């Protein structure tokens, strides 16, 4: 379910995919031109720098126009008038968003991004002004009231940033609820966050396998990346020790350690290695790259508490080791081993590639075959020739 025209969105994705294939010399110019001409009714996506500039400009226009209208109408004079004025502004912004999407055909051009994000910000502000009067539970109410709109907007507008914020909001909700349960919740907080990350990782993994949801696969991959980060951070020894000391109001004295210290040491060391192994086994870039990054963070974590070498010596030795490992890995995987090669993968969106490949085949072979010599009128039969019919 999306507010964008699904067919026009698919046309855009196919158009961009065909351009990549033509750039890689995987299809001919005639095939590319034939497919693109059939997909002319597509959204136009803006370049990233143009998109950023238009986003900033549109945001300035929204707030300058809204501020000027508020000053003229006197809507800032009282709290009640401010609430209703912001509610009207929210409705106007979302109306304009609908207009630019449906009538002007905008998709990630900067205009619709600015209207969407600023509209959500205004909507959240209106909800807080109308309903959030409990100072003790301000953050919990803020997260609970905002999270459903972020999830819904991520689905309706196929937005990666909102998918990331929705996953982060779920983690924040678990964190705040655990704090409300007292010391027991604080002690169990790392395990609750790790369980949440694991549940949503596998839930999103199952949804990604559904090719009917291929328009949202990119959003789900980004949310899945957040769950991977959350799982590691929640089990990292440094985070558990320092955050636990802050939340519990205690200090770990020299010679003492936190409960389950060796378990968190093990998690800090093993999780990045598991990510790398799973990334290689499943050919997952997110798992592999995240694992490589977290290896460095794990080394820094152990280095922070156990000074085996001087920092200069450790950095030089670590850099030399990484360079040597990179060099021998490139040499080793120059030929394909275990399905892995050092050559970059130019195509990653496999579920969409299948749909685009089917279209390429259909467009390529949809032309009628050339007519045979009319003096030899083959025909008849169910399979197109050879005198299989009664009028041979």
C-alpha positions in Angstrom: 0.0 0.0 0.0 1.5 3.3 -1.1 0.3 6.7 -2.1 2.5 6.7 -5.1 1.1 5.3 -8.4 2.5 1.8 -8.2 2.8 1.3 -12.0 4.6 4.6 -12.4 7.0 3.7 -9.6 7.7 0.3 -11.1 8.3 2.1 -14.5 10.9 4.3 -12.8 12.7 1.4 -11.2 12.8 -0.5 -14.4 14.0 2.6 -16.3 16.9 3.1 -13.8 17.7 -0.6 -13.9 17.8 -0.7 -17.7 20.2 2.3 -17.6 22.5 0.3 -15.3 22.4 -2.8 -17.5 23.1 -0.7 -20.6 26.0 1.0 -18.8 27.4 -2.5 -18.0 27.0 -3.6 -21.6 24.5 -6.3 -20.6 21.9 -5.3 -23.2 22.1 -3.5 -26.5 21.2 0.1 -27.2 18.2 -1.1 -29.3 16.9 -3.2 -26.4 17.4 -0.3 -23.9 15.6 2.2 -26.2 12.7 -0.2 -26.8 12.2 -0.9 -23.1 12.5 2.8 -22.1 10.1 3.9 -24.7 7.5 1.5 -23.3 8.1 2.9 -19.8 7.8 6.6 -20.6 5.0 7.1 -18.0 7.4 7.0 -15.0 8.2 9.2 -12.0 11.3 11.4 -12.3 13.8 11.0 -9.5 16.1 14.0 -8.8 19.9 13.9 -8.4 20.9 13.8 -4.7 22.6 17.3 -4.7 19.5 18.8 -6.5 17.3 17.0 -4.1 19.1 18.4 -1.0 18.9 21.9 -2.4 15.2 21.7 -3.2 14.6 20.2 0.2 16.2 23.1 2.0 14.5 25.7 -0.3 11.0 24.0 0.2 11.5 23.8 4.0 12.4 27.5 4.1 9.3 28.4 2.1 7.1 26.3 4.3 8.2 27.9 7.6 8.6 31.4 6.3 5.1 31.3 4.8 3.6 29.6 7.9 5.3 32.1 10.2 4.2 35.1 8.2 0.6 33.8 8.0 0.7 33.2 11.8 1.9 36.7 12.6 -0.7 38.3 10.3 -3.6 36.2 11.7 -2.4 36.6 15.4 -2.3 32.9 15.8 0.7 33.1 18.1 -1.0 35.2 20.8 -2.4 32.3 22.8 -1.8 28.6 23.4 -5.2 27.5 22.1 -5.0 29.6 18.9 -1.4 28.2 18.4 -2.6 24.6 18.6 -5.4 25.1 16.1 -3.2 27.1 13.8 -0.5 24.3 13.7 -3.3 21.8 13.1 -4.4 23.8 10.0 -0.8 24.1 8.9 -0.4 20.3 9.2 -3.5 19.7 7.0 -2.3 22.2 4.4 1.2 20.6 4.2 -0.2 17.1 3.7 -2.7 18.4 1.2 0.2 19.9 -0.8 2.1 16.7 -0.5 -0.8 14.8 -2.0 -1.0 17.4 -4.8 2.7 17.2 -5.7 2.6 13.4 -5.7 -0.6 12.8 -7.6 -0.8 15.8 -9.9 2.9 16.7 -10.5 4.4 13.2 -10.3 7.1 14.0 -7.7 9.1 11.1 -6.2 12.1 11.8 -4.0 12.7 15.2 -5.7 13.2 17.2 -2.5 9.8 18.8 -2.7 7.8 15.8 -1.5 10.6 15.0 1.0 10.4 18.4 2.6 6.6 18.3 2.7 6.6 14.8 4.2 9.2 15.4 6.9 7.9 18.9 7.9 4.3 17.6 7.9 5.2 14.8 10.2 7.1 17.2 12.5 4.1 19.5 12.6 1.8 16.6 13.3 3.9 15.3 16.2 4.1 18.9 17.6 0.3 19.2 17.4 -0.2 15.9 19.2 2.2 17.0 22.0 0.5 20.4 22.4 -3.0 18.9 22.6 -2.4 15.7 24.7 1.0 15.6 26.3 0.7 17.2 29.7 2.4 14.5 31.9 5.9 15.8 32.6 7.0 12.5 34.1 6.1 10.4 31.1 6.8 13.0 28.4 9.3 11.0 26.5 7.3 7.8 26.7 4.2 9.5 25.4 6.2 11.2 22.7 7.6 7.9 21.4 4.2 6.1 21.7 2.3 8.9 19.9 4.9 9.4 17.1 5.9 5.8 16.3 2.7 4.7 14.6 2.8 7.8 12.2 6.5 7.1 11.3 5.7 3.4 10.5 2.6 4.4 8.5 4.5 7.1 6.6 7.4 4.8 5.9 4.9 2.3 4.2 2.8 4.9 2.4 5.7 6.9 1.0 8.3 4.1 0.6 10.8 6.1 2.7 14.1 4.7 4.0 14.8 7.4 6.5 11.4 6.9 8.1 11.9 3.1 8.2 15.2 3.7 10.1 13.5 6.1 12.5 10.6 3.7 13.0 13.1 0.9 14.0 15.0 3.3 16.3 11.6 4.3 17.8 10.8 0.7 18.6 14.1 0.4 20.4 13.5 3.6 22.3 10.0 2.3 23.3 11.5 -0.9 24.7 14.2 1.2 26.5 11.7 3.6 28.1 9.3 0.9 29.2 12.1 -1.1 30.8 13.2 1.9 32.8 9.6 2.3 34.1 9.8 -1.2 35.6 12.5 -0.3 38.1 15.8 -2.0 38.8 14.7 -5.4 37.4 14.0 -3.7 34.0 17.3 -1.9 34.1 19.2 -5.2 34.8 17.3 -7.0 32.0 17.6 -4.0 29.6 20.5 -5.4 27.4 18.7 -8.7 27.0 15.4 -7.0 26.1 17.0 -4.8 23.5 18.9 -7.8 22.0 15.7 -9.8 21.9 13.9 -7.0 20.2 16.6 -6.6 17.6 16.7 -10.3 16.9 12.9 -10.5 16.5 12.7 -7.6 14.1 15.7 -8.8 12.1 14.1 -12.2 11.4 10.7 -10.6 10.9 12.1 -8.2 8.3 14.1 -11.0 6.7 11.0 -13.0 6.1 9.2 -10.0 4.7 12.1 -9.3 2.3 11.7 -12.8 0.9 8.2 -11.8 -0.2 8.7 -10.6 -3.8 5.2 -8.9 -3.6 6.8 -6.3 -1.3 9.8 -5.6 -3.5 9.0 -1.9 -3.5 9.7 -1.8 0.2 12.8 -4.0 0.2 15.2 -1.1 0.4 13.3 0.3 3.4 13.3 -3.1 5.1 17.0 -3.5 4.5 17.8 -0.2 6.2 15.6 -1.1 9.2 17.3 -4.5 9.3 20.7 -2.7 9.5 19.4 -0.7 12.5 18.4 -4.0 14.2 21.9 -5.4 13.6 23.5 -2.3 15.2 21.1 -2.4 18.1 21.9 -6.1 18.8 25.6 -5.4 18.9 25.4 -2.2 20.9 23.1 -3.8 23.5 25.6 -6.6 24.1 28.8 -4.5 23.9 30.7 -4.6 27.2 31.5 -0.9 27.3 28.0 0.2 26.6 26.5 -2.2 29.2 29.1 -1.2 31.8 28.9 2.6 31.4 25.2 2.8 30.7 24.4 0.4 33.5 26.5 2.5 36.0 24.7 5.6 34.9 21.2 4.2 35.0 21.7 2.3 38.3 23.6 5.2 39.9 26.5 3.1 40.8 30.2 3.1 40.1 32.4 0.1 39.3 35.4 0.3 41.6 38.9 -1.0 40.6 39.0 -4.8 40.9 35.3 -5.1 40.6 33.1 -5.8 37.5 29.5 -5.8 36.4 27.2 -8.8 36.7 27.6 -11.3 33.8 30.8 -9.5 32.8 32.4 -12.5 31.0 29.1 -13.1 29.1 29.3 -9.5 27.7 33.0 -9.9 27.0 32.0 -13.0 24.9 29.3 -11.1 23.1 31.6 -8.2 22.3 34.1 -10.6 20.7 31.7 -13.1 19.0 28.9 -11.0 17.5 31.2 -9.3 14.9 32.7 -12.6 13.9 29.2 -14.1 13.6 28.1 -11.2 11.4 31.0 -11.7 9.1 30.4 -15.5 8.9 26.7 -15.0 8.2 27.4 -12.2 5.7 29.8 -14.5 3.7 27.4 -17.5 4.0 24.3 -15.6 2.9 26.1 -13.1 0.6 24.7 -10.2 2.7 26.5 -6.9 2.4 24.9 -5.4 5.5 26.0 -8.3 7.7 29.5 -8.4 6.3 30.2 -4.7 6.4 28.6 -4.3 9.9 30.7 -7.2 11.2 33.9 -5.6 9.9 33.0 -2.3 11.5 32.2 -3.9 14.8 35.4 -5.8 14.9 37.2 -2.5 15.1 34.8 -1.3 17.9 35.3 -4.5 19.8 39.1 -4.1 19.7 38.7 -0.5 20.9 36.4 -1.8 23.7 39.0 -4.3 25.0 41.8 -1.8 24.5 40.0 0.7 26.7 40.0 -1.6 29.7 43.2 -3.7 29.0 46.3 -1.8 27.9 48.4 -4.5 26.4 50.4 -2.1 24.1 50.9 1.6 23.9 48.3 3.3 21.7 50.8 4.3 19.0 52.2 0.7 18.8 48.7 -0.8 18.8 47.5 1.5 16.0 50.5 0.8 13.8 50.3 -2.9 14.4 46.5 -2.9 13.7 46.9 -0.9 10.5 49.7 -3.2 9.2 47.6 -6.3 10.0 44.5 -4.9 8.2 46.6 -3.9 5.2 48.2 -7.4 5.0 44.8 -9.0 5.5 43.2 -6.9 2.7 46.1 -7.6 0.3 46.0 -11.4 0.8 42.2 -11.4 0.6 42.2 -9.6 -2.7 44.8 -12.0 -4.0 43.0 -15.1 -2.7 39.5 -14.1 -4.0 40.8 -13.0 -7.4 39.3 -16.2 -8.6 35.9 -17.3 -7.3 36.1 -19.3 -4.2 33.1 -20.4 -2.1 30.9 -18.3 -4.4 32.9 -15.1 -3.4 35.1 -12.9 -5.6 37.0 -9.7 -5.1 35.2 -8.1 -8.0 32.5 -5.7 -7.0 28.9 -6.8 -7.3 27.3 -4.4 -9.7 23.8 -5.7 -9.0 22.5 -6.1 -5.4 18.7 -5.8 -5.6 18.0 -9.5 -6.6 14.3 -9.6 -6.1 13.8 -6.6 -8.4 16.3 -7.9 -10.9 14.1 -10.9 -11.5 11.1 -8.6 -12.3 13.2 -6.4 -14.5 14.8 -9.4 -16.3 11.3 -10.8 -17.1 10.4 -7.4 -18.6 13.6 -7.3 -20.7 12.9 -10.8 -22.1 9.3 -9.9 -22.8 10.2 -6.6 -24.6 13.1 -8.2 -26.5 11.1 -11.2 -27.8 7.7 -9.4 -28.3 8.4 -8.4 -31.8 6.7 -10.6 -34.5 9.1 -12.9 -36.3 9.9 -12.1 -39.9 7.5 -13.5 -42.5 8.8 -16.5 -44.5 8.8 -16.6 -48.3 5.2 -16.2 -49.3 5.7 -18.9 -52.0 6.1 -21.4 -49.2 3.0 -21.0 -47.1 3.7 -23.2 -44.0 0.9 -23.2 -41.4 -1.7 -25.2 -39.7 -1.6 -27.1 -36.5 -1.3 -25.9 -32.9 2.5 -25.3 -33.0 2.8 -23.2 -36.1 3.9 -25.2 -39.1 5.0 -28.3 -40.9 1.6 -29.3 -42.4 0.1 -30.3 -39.1 -3.3 -29.1 -40.1 -5.9 -30.5 -42.5 -5.2 -28.0 -45.3 -1.5 -29.1 -45.9 
